[in-house]
Amino acid sequence: MLASASRSTLLLLPLPTPPGGARVRRLGPPGGARLRRRRGSAAVAMASDGRVERIASTIRVIPDFPKPGILFQDITTLLLDPQAFRDTTDLFVERYKDKGITVVAGVEARGFIFGPPIALAIGAKFVPIRKPKKLPGEVISEEYSLEYGTDKIEMHVGAVQPNDRVVIVDDLIATGGTLSAAAKLIERVGAEVVECACVIELPELKGRDKLGNRPVFVLVQAEESA
């Protein structure tokens, strides 16, 4: 989505686990082979796992969309590659299975693409977090700041319970505003945000800063062009 990309990195951070739980197996050493960027695609990953290389190579960068000066990270080309799509889901499933995750919360709209298959595979509920006036039942909402003005997201009352362990899924973390609002929404009902999971990160926009100490896991890190 927003900002630029010249190369990518696989980030593998420790996953918080319930007492007595096993730690997540790392997929590869932090310093794998560095690959060159393919024209018309997001930069390819720096990691030893070939699945991440495939994923990164299928993400297309669209210049000047939705406005001049923006390089849009387009995951629709990833979805056209069934193996890359499966690899994306599998990497998240491998990270979160057997970790006591009870809810996968998907942020509108692309979180609805990746969240449901992850939830099904790990035996968790899927909860949509939507833009205003999209959910038919009683909702709770959380407002967040935009560059000009504010927006808000909503979740059905009762969809997430106080004892739930939640992973929040979206396609991309940029400024972190939407993910931060989603995390606050979930924490307001007394649930635990175990981690935020995204396919792509734009680190130059410092989205992690808005999330504070909440863990973030991404597959492909797009770095600012030189």
Buried (B, 14 or more C-beta within 10 A) or exposed (E): BBBBBBBBBBBBEEBBBEEEEEEBEEBBEEEBEEBEBEEEBBBBBBBBBEBBBBBBBBBBBBEEEEEEEBBBBBBEBBBEBEEBBEBBBBBBBBBBBEBBBBBBBBBBEBBBBBBBBBBEBBEBBBBBBBBEEEBEEEBBBBEBEEEEEEBEBBBBEEBBEEEBBBBBBBBBBBBBBBBBBBBBBBBEBEBBBBBBBBBBBBBBBEBBEBBEEBBBBBBBBBBBEE
